[in-house]
Structure formats: C-alpha cells, structure tokens
Amino acid sequence: MASPRRKFSASFKAKVALAAMKKEGTPSELACRFGIHATQVAQWQVQLEKSAPAVFSDERKRAEPDPTQREAELLAALQKAEAELDWLKKKAVS
C-alpha cells in the first residue's frame, strides 16, 4: 500500500528554496538534509525565482478594483434585478 502524499508548509518550501538560492549545498545535499527529493528542491527554487519580484511590486494594490467602480457595478446589478422583479410582478398579476 502506498504511503499518503506528504504536504509541506509554505515556510518550509521557502526555507528550502532560499537555501538552494544561497548555494548552501548541491540540490542532492539539500535534499538529504531536508528529507525531500532533489527535483523538488530545484522546482521550489525556480518557483521562488519567478515569484520573488511579485513580493516587492505594487501589483497587488493595482489589482484591487476601484471602490467607486465596484459601487457602480453593484448599483447597476441592483437596478437590473429590481426591473426584472417588477416585470415578474406584472406578469404574475396578469
């Protein structure tokens, strides 16, 4: 019977990836030290390299919609729902 799949925390992955980035050893040495496969070390290192710039960018702030725009969208949806409700009330009475 196969053993259950192990799940690693984000902090553990970051620690391993940072160790790989600092060249504290070869991927094989790091894999032995942390008890994982060498390929996993390399994958986490690449993932860290790709996502590290996003940590220091303002993209997260820009991704949030403008509150006034969101309010306008919600108001339009509310008006549409009210119009449909009025139409259904007229049809139900007929």
NUDOFI-869452 format. One record per atom (N, C-alpha, C, O): residue number from 1; residue in one letter; x negated, y negated, z; atom name. Coordinates in nm, 3 decimals, always signed. Each point is the difference from the previous one (the first is absolute). Example, Ala and Ser with C-alpha at 12.3 -4.5 7.8 and 13.67 -1.06 7.14 Angstrom:
BEGIN
   resi   resn        px        py        pz   name
      1      a    -1.319    +0.569    +0.780      N
      1      a    +0.089    -0.119    +0.000     CA
      1      a    -0.090    -0.120    +0.000      C
      1      a    -0.104    +0.002    +0.066      O
      2      s    +0.139    -0.107    -0.138      N
      2      s    -0.082    -0.119    +0.006     CA
      2      s    +0.077    -0.109    +0.073      C
      2      s    -0.051    -0.111    +0.017      O
END
This chain:
BEGIN
   resi   resn        px        py        pz   name
      1      m    -0.084    +0.117    +0.000      N
      1      m    +0.084    -0.117    +0.000     CA
      1      m    -0.089    -0.125    +0.000      C
      1      m    -0.100    -0.006    +0.072      O
      2      a    +0.137    -0.091    -0.152      N
      2      a    -0.080    -0.122    -0.013     CA
      2      a    +0.020    -0.089    +0.122      C
      2      a    +0.108    -0.005    +0.059      O
      3      s    -0.212    -0.065    -0.023      N
      3      s    +0.011    -0.092    +0.113     CA
      3      s    +0.073    -0.127    -0.045      C
      3      s    -0.003    -0.034    -0.118      O
      4      p    +0.067    -0.033    +0.211      N
      4      p    +0.073    -0.121    -0.038     CA
      4      p    -0.097    -0.110    -0.046      C
      4      p    -0.115    -0.006    +0.044      O
      5      r    +0.163    -0.077    -0.132      N
      5      r    -0.082    -0.107    -0.055     CA
      5      r    -0.033    -0.103    +0.108      C
      5      r    +0.087    -0.042    +0.077      O
      6      r    -0.214    +0.003    -0.072      N
      6      r    -0.042    -0.097    +0.101     CA
      6      r    +0.032    -0.141    -0.048      C
      6      r    -0.010    -0.030    -0.119      O
      7      k    +0.049    -0.055    +0.212      N
      7      k    +0.029    -0.139    -0.032     CA
      7      k    -0.096    -0.087    +0.080      C
      7      k    -0.018    +0.020    +0.120      O
      8      f    -0.042    -0.116    -0.188      N
      8      f    -0.099    -0.086    +0.063     CA
      8      f    +0.058    -0.140    +0.017      C
      8      f    +0.074    -0.048    -0.086      O
      9      s    -0.109    -0.016    +0.195      N
      9      s    +0.047    -0.136    +0.025     CA
      9      s    -0.076    -0.098    -0.089      C
      9      s    -0.107    +0.029    -0.052      O
     10      a    +0.167    -0.146    +0.036      N
     10      a    -0.063    -0.103    -0.082     CA
     10      a    -0.132    -0.046    +0.061      C
     10      a    -0.095    -0.030    -0.072      O
     11      s    +0.088    +0.025    +0.204      N
     11      s    -0.124    -0.043    +0.064     CA
     11      s    -0.112    +0.102    -0.022      C
     11      s    -0.116    -0.038    -0.017      O
     12      f    +0.150    +0.166    +0.018      N
     12      f    -0.100    +0.104    -0.025     CA
     12      f    -0.051    -0.011    -0.144      C
     12      f    -0.120    +0.008    -0.024      O
     13      k    +0.213    -0.025    -0.069      N
     13      k    -0.039    -0.013    -0.141     CA
     13      k    -0.091    -0.121    -0.019      C
     13      k    -0.098    +0.006    -0.074      O
     14      a    +0.132    -0.117    +0.140      N
     14      a    -0.081    -0.121    -0.012     CA
     14      a    -0.139    +0.022    +0.058      C
     14      a    -0.099    -0.046    -0.057      O
     15      k    +0.092    +0.116    +0.169      N
     15      k    -0.130    +0.027    +0.063     CA
     15      k    -0.087    +0.084    -0.093      C
     15      k    -0.119    -0.029    -0.016      O
     16      v    +0.176    +0.131    -0.045      N
     16      v    -0.076    +0.086    -0.091     CA
     16      v    -0.042    -0.079    -0.124      C
     16      v    -0.114    +0.010    -0.044      O
     17      a    +0.206    -0.087    -0.012      N
     17      a    -0.031    -0.077    -0.121     CA
     17      a    -0.107    -0.105    +0.028      C
     17      a    -0.089    -0.021    -0.083      O
     18      l    +0.097    -0.044    +0.197      N
     18      l    -0.104    -0.099    +0.034     CA
     18      l    -0.135    +0.066    +0.018      C
     18      l    -0.102    -0.056    -0.040      O
     19      a    +0.100    +0.173    +0.101      N
     19      a    -0.126    +0.073    +0.015     CA
     19      a    -0.057    +0.035    -0.137      C
     19      a    -0.122    -0.006    -0.020      O
     20      a    +0.208    +0.042    -0.072      N
     20      a    -0.046    +0.032    -0.135     CA
     20      a    -0.050    -0.125    -0.072      C
     20      a    -0.099    +0.005    -0.073      O
     21      m    +0.167    -0.118    +0.095      N
     21      m    -0.041    -0.125    -0.063     CA
     21      m    -0.136    -0.047    +0.054      C
     21      m    -0.081    -0.056    -0.073      O
     22      k    +0.058    +0.080    +0.202      N
     22      k    -0.126    -0.041    +0.063     CA
     22      k    -0.114    +0.097    -0.032      C
     22      k    -0.114    -0.023    +0.038      O
     23      k    +0.146    +0.131    -0.108      N
     23      k    -0.099    +0.103    -0.035     CA
     23      k    -0.066    +0.057    +0.125      C
     23      k    -0.122    +0.015    +0.007      O
     24      e    +0.206    +0.018    +0.094      N
     24      e    -0.051    +0.059    +0.123     CA
     24      e    -0.040    +0.146    -0.019      C
     24      e    -0.048    +0.065    +0.093      O
     25      g    +0.068    -0.016    -0.211      N
     25      g    -0.036    +0.137    -0.034     CA
     25      g    +0.059    +0.035    -0.135      C
     25      g    +0.076    -0.078    -0.058      O
     26      t    -0.112    +0.194    +0.009      N
     26      t    +0.059    +0.043    -0.126     CA
     26      t    +0.144    +0.040    +0.026      C
     26      t    +0.039    +0.023    +0.114      O
     27      p    +0.042    -0.016    -0.220      N
     27      p    +0.139    +0.043    +0.021     CA
     27      p    +0.010    +0.136    +0.069      C
     27      p    +0.091    +0.023    +0.079      O
     28      s    -0.184    +0.065    -0.108      N
     28      s    +0.002    +0.132    +0.065     CA
     28      s    -0.030    -0.012    +0.149      C
     28      s    +0.064    +0.066    +0.082      O
     29      e    -0.160    -0.149    -0.047      N
     29      e    -0.033    -0.019    +0.142     CA
     29      e    +0.117    -0.064    +0.075      C
     29      e    +0.033    +0.041    +0.111      O
     30      l    +0.028    -0.141    -0.173      N
     30      l    +0.115    -0.065    +0.063     CA
     30      l    +0.117    +0.097    +0.014      C
     30      l    +0.072    -0.003    +0.100      O
     31      a    -0.055    +0.088    -0.201      N
     31      a    +0.108    +0.098    +0.005     CA
     31      a    -0.020    +0.096    +0.116      C
     31      a    +0.096    +0.033    +0.071      O
     32      c    -0.218    +0.012    -0.050      N
     32      c    -0.028    +0.089    +0.113     CA
     32      c    +0.022    -0.072    +0.132      C
     32      c    +0.058    +0.056    +0.093      O
     33      r    -0.104    -0.179    -0.085      N
     33      r    +0.011    -0.076    +0.124     CA
     33      r    +0.146    -0.027    +0.038      C
     33      r    +0.036    +0.007    +0.117      O
     34      f    +0.048    -0.036    -0.217      N
     34      f    +0.140    -0.032    +0.028     CA
     34      f    +0.094    +0.119    -0.016      C
     34      f    +0.119    -0.011    +0.032      O
     35      g    -0.169    +0.123    -0.080      N
     35      g    +0.081    +0.120    -0.012     CA
     35      g    +0.100    -0.003    -0.114      C
     35      g    +0.112    +0.050    +0.013      O
     36      i    -0.151    -0.110    -0.125      N
     36      i    +0.086    -0.006    -0.118     CA
     36      i    -0.081    +0.043    -0.121      C
     36      i    -0.119    +0.030    +0.012      O
     37      h    +0.183    -0.028    -0.128      N
     37      h    -0.068    +0.040    -0.123     CA
     37      h    -0.073    -0.121    -0.060      C
     37      h    +0.045    -0.113    +0.015      O
     38      a    -0.157    +0.139    -0.082      N
     38      a    -0.081    -0.107    -0.057     CA
     38      a    +0.077    -0.079    -0.106      C
     38      a    -0.019    -0.121    -0.013      O
     39      t    +0.105    +0.188    -0.060      N
     39      t    +0.080    -0.069    -0.102     CA
     39      t    +0.092    -0.102    +0.066      C
     39      t    +0.023    -0.107    -0.056      O
     40      q    +0.030    +0.140    +0.172      N
     40      q    +0.089    -0.090    +0.071     CA
     40      q    -0.075    -0.127    +0.041      C
     40      q    +0.055    -0.109    -0.005      O
     41      v    -0.180    +0.124    +0.046      N
     41      v    -0.082    -0.115    +0.036     CA
     41      v    -0.013    -0.094    -0.120      C
     41      v    +0.018    -0.121    +0.014      O
     42      a    -0.047    +0.177    -0.129      N
     42      a    -0.016    -0.081    -0.121     CA
     42      a    +0.131    -0.067    -0.040      C
     42      a    +0.000    -0.115    -0.042      O
     43      q    +0.110    +0.188    +0.054      N
     43      q    +0.130    -0.058    -0.036     CA
     43      q    +0.037    -0.116    +0.091      C
     43      q    +0.048    -0.103    -0.047      O
     44      w    -0.071    +0.117    +0.175      N
     44      w    +0.031    -0.107    +0.094     CA
     44      w    -0.092    -0.120    -0.021      C
     44      w    +0.042    -0.115    +0.018      O
     45      q    -0.165    +0.140    -0.057      N
     45      q    -0.093    -0.109    -0.028     CA
     45      q    +0.049    -0.080    -0.121      C
     45      q    +0.000    -0.123    +0.003      O
     46      v    +0.039    +0.191    -0.108      N
     46      v    +0.051    -0.068    -0.120     CA
     46      v    +0.128    -0.077    +0.034      C
     46      v    +0.018    -0.112    -0.047      O
     47      q    +0.069    +0.172    +0.126      N
     47      q    +0.124    -0.066    +0.039     CA
     47      q    -0.030    -0.128    +0.080      C
     47      q    +0.067    -0.101    -0.020      O
     48      l    -0.165    +0.106    +0.107      N
     48      l    -0.039    -0.118    +0.077     CA
     48      l    -0.057    -0.108    -0.091      C
     48      l    +0.032    -0.117    +0.015      O
     49      e    -0.115    +0.156    -0.109      N
     49      e    -0.059    -0.096    -0.093     CA
     49      e    +0.107    -0.071    -0.082      C
     49      e    -0.011    -0.120    -0.027      O
     50      k    +0.115    +0.193    -0.013      N
     50      k    +0.106    -0.060    -0.081     CA
     50      k    +0.092    -0.090    +0.082      C
     50      k    +0.046    -0.103    -0.050      O
     51      s    -0.018    +0.140    +0.173      N
     51      s    +0.099    -0.074    +0.078     CA
     51      s    -0.060    -0.106    +0.092      C
     51      s    +0.075    -0.080    +0.056      O
     52      a    -0.206    +0.077    -0.038      N
     52      a    -0.062    -0.096    +0.091     CA
     52      a    +0.026    -0.146    -0.040      C
     52      a    +0.026    -0.081    +0.089      O
     53      p    -0.032    +0.044    -0.216      N
     53      p    +0.026    -0.140    -0.035     CA
     53      p    +0.141    -0.047    +0.038      C
     53      p    +0.021    -0.118    +0.028      O
     54      a    +0.075    +0.208    -0.026      N
     54      a    +0.136    -0.037    +0.034     CA
     54      a    +0.013    -0.041    +0.146      C
     54      a    +0.091    -0.075    +0.036      O
     55      v    -0.181    +0.122    +0.048      N
     55      v    +0.004    -0.034    +0.143     CA
     55      v    -0.026    -0.149    +0.019      C
     55      v    +0.058    -0.062    +0.089      O
     56      f    -0.144    +0.005    -0.171      N
     56      f    -0.039    -0.139    +0.017     CA
     56      f    +0.069    -0.096    -0.096      C
     56      f    -0.029    -0.120    +0.001      O
     57      s    +0.118    +0.171    -0.083      N
     57      s    +0.068    -0.087    -0.095     CA
     57      s    +0.132    -0.051    +0.057      C
     57      s    +0.049    +0.050    +0.101      O
     58      d    +0.006    -0.150    -0.167      N
     58      d    +0.127    -0.058    +0.042     CA
     58      d    +0.117    +0.060    -0.077      C
     58      d    +0.110    -0.055    +0.002      O
     59      e    -0.131    +0.166    -0.070      N
     59      e    +0.105    +0.062    -0.081     CA
     59      e    +0.120    +0.040    +0.084      C
     59      e    +0.114    -0.007    -0.046      O
     60      r    -0.138    +0.048    +0.170      N
     60      r    +0.110    +0.041    +0.086     CA
     60      r    +0.094    -0.117    +0.026      C
     60      r    +0.122    +0.018    +0.005      O
     61      k    -0.177    -0.137    +0.011      N
     61      k    +0.082    -0.116    +0.026     CA
     61      k    +0.077    -0.041    -0.125      C
     61      k    +0.115    -0.042    +0.010      O
     62      r    -0.177    +0.053    -0.125      N
     62      r    +0.066    -0.038    -0.126     CA
     62      r    +0.107    +0.099    -0.041      C
     62      r    +0.094    -0.037    -0.070      O
     63      a    -0.106    +0.160    +0.112      N
     63      a    +0.095    +0.104    -0.039     CA
     63      a    +0.137    -0.022    +0.065      C
     63      a    +0.101    +0.047    -0.052      O
     64      e    -0.098    -0.117    +0.165      N
     64      e    +0.127    -0.024    +0.067     CA
     64      e    +0.082    -0.100    -0.080      C
     64      e    -0.053    -0.102    -0.044      O
     65      p    +0.181    +0.129    +0.023      N
     65      p    +0.083    -0.093    -0.077     CA
     65      p    +0.023    -0.130    +0.077      C
     65      p    -0.003    -0.003    +0.123      O
     66      d    +0.027    -0.102    -0.197      N
     66      d    +0.030    -0.130    +0.059     CA
     66      d    +0.134    +0.010    +0.074      C
     66      d    +0.096    +0.051    -0.057      O
     67      p    -0.087    -0.097    +0.182      N
     67      p    +0.125    +0.012    +0.075     CA
     67      p    +0.118    -0.067    -0.069      C
     67      p    +0.112    +0.053    +0.005      O
     68      t    -0.133    -0.167    -0.068      N
     68      t    +0.111    -0.067    -0.067     CA
     68      t    +0.046    +0.080    -0.121      C
     68      t    +0.119    +0.004    -0.030      O
     69      q    -0.212    +0.059    -0.038      N
     69      q    +0.036    +0.084    -0.115     CA
     69      q    +0.079    +0.121    +0.048      C
     69      q    +0.099    +0.039    -0.062      O
     70      r    -0.141    +0.020    +0.171      N
     70      r    +0.070    +0.116    +0.056     CA
     70      r    +0.141    -0.038    +0.044      C
     70      r    +0.095    +0.074    -0.022      O
     71      e    -0.082    -0.191    +0.084      N
     71      e    +0.132    -0.048    +0.042     CA
     71      e    +0.090    -0.020    -0.122      C
     71      e    +0.119    +0.033    +0.005      O
     72      a    -0.173    -0.087    -0.113      N
     72      a    +0.078    -0.022    -0.121     CA
     72      a    +0.047    +0.133    -0.059      C
     72      a    +0.114    +0.012    -0.045      O
     73      e    -0.202    +0.088    +0.046      N
     73      e    +0.037    +0.132    -0.051     CA
     73      e    +0.111    +0.061    +0.085      C
     73      e    +0.095    +0.058    -0.053      O
     74      l    -0.108    -0.070    +0.184      N
     74      l    +0.103    +0.056    +0.090     CA
     74      l    +0.133    -0.073    -0.016      C
     74      l    +0.106    +0.063    +0.003      O
     75      l    -0.111    -0.194    -0.020      N
     75      l    +0.122    -0.078    -0.019     CA
     75      l    +0.069    +0.041    -0.130      C
     75      l    +0.122    +0.013    -0.004      O
     76      a    -0.199    +0.007    -0.102      N
     76      a    +0.057    +0.042    -0.128     CA
     76      a    +0.064    +0.139    +0.013      C
     76      a    +0.108    +0.023    -0.054      O
     77      a    -0.173    +0.066    +0.125      N
     77      a    +0.055    +0.134    +0.019     CA
     77      a    +0.128    -0.006    +0.083      C
     77      a    +0.095    +0.073    -0.028      O
     78      l    -0.092    -0.159    +0.129      N
     78      l    +0.119    -0.016    +0.083     CA
     78      l    +0.117    -0.056    -0.081      C
     78      l    +0.113    +0.046    +0.012      O
     79      q    -0.141    -0.145    -0.095      N
     79      q    +0.106    -0.058    -0.084     CA
     79      q    +0.053    +0.103    -0.099      C
     79      q    +0.121    +0.004    -0.025      O
     80      k    -0.207    +0.076    -0.030      N
     80      k    +0.043    +0.104    -0.093     CA
     80      k    +0.089    +0.102    +0.072      C
     80      k    +0.103    +0.041    -0.053      O
     81      a    -0.143    -0.001    +0.174      N
     81      a    +0.078    +0.097    +0.076     CA
     81      a    +0.136    -0.059    +0.037      C
     81      a    +0.101    +0.071    -0.004      O
     82      e    -0.096    -0.199    +0.041      N
     82      e    +0.128    -0.064    +0.032     CA
     82      e    +0.090    -0.007    -0.122      C
     82      e    +0.121    +0.022    +0.012      O
     83      a    -0.178    -0.052    -0.129      N
     83      a    +0.079    -0.006    -0.123     CA
     83      a    +0.058    +0.138    -0.034      C
     83      a    +0.116    +0.011    -0.038      O
     84      e    -0.198    +0.093    +0.054      N
     84      e    +0.050    +0.135    -0.025     CA
     84      e    +0.110    +0.039    +0.098      C
     84      e    +0.097    +0.065    -0.038      O
     85      l    -0.112    -0.105    +0.163      N
     85      l    +0.100    +0.029    +0.102     CA
     85      l    +0.132    -0.070    -0.032      C
     85      l    +0.107    +0.059    +0.012      O
     86      d    -0.115    -0.186    -0.052      N
     86      d    +0.122    -0.073    -0.039     CA
     86      d    +0.068    +0.068    -0.118      C
     86      d    +0.123    +0.012    -0.001      O
     87      w    -0.200    +0.031    -0.097      N
     87      w    +0.057    +0.065    -0.117     CA
     87      w    +0.068    +0.131    +0.040      C
     87      w    +0.109    +0.032    -0.048      O
     88      l    -0.174    +0.044    +0.139      N
     88      l    +0.059    +0.126    +0.044     CA
     88      l    +0.129    -0.023    +0.080      C
     88      l    +0.095    +0.077    -0.010      O
     89      k    -0.092    -0.184    +0.089      N
     89      k    +0.122    -0.033    +0.076     CA
     89      k    +0.114    -0.031    -0.095      C
     89      k    +0.113    +0.044    +0.022      O
     90      k    -0.140    -0.120    -0.129      N
     90      k    +0.104    -0.034    -0.098     CA
     90      k    +0.052    +0.127    -0.068      C
     90      k    +0.120    +0.015    -0.018      O
     91      k    -0.210    +0.074    -0.018      N
     91      k    +0.039    +0.124    -0.069     CA
     91      k    +0.076    +0.093    +0.094      C
     91      k    +0.090    +0.072    -0.045      O
     92      a    -0.123    -0.073    +0.173      N
     92      a    +0.067    +0.088    +0.096     CA
     92      a    +0.144    -0.047    +0.024      C
     92      a    +0.089    +0.083    +0.021      O
     93      v    -0.066    -0.212    -0.023      N
     93      v    +0.134    -0.055    +0.024     CA
     93      v    +0.089    +0.028    -0.121      C
     93      v    +0.119    +0.026    +0.016      O
     94      s    -0.175    -0.031    -0.137      N
     94      s    +0.079    +0.020    -0.122     CA
     94      s    +0.056    +0.138    -0.013      C
     94      s    +0.068    +0.030    -0.099      O
END
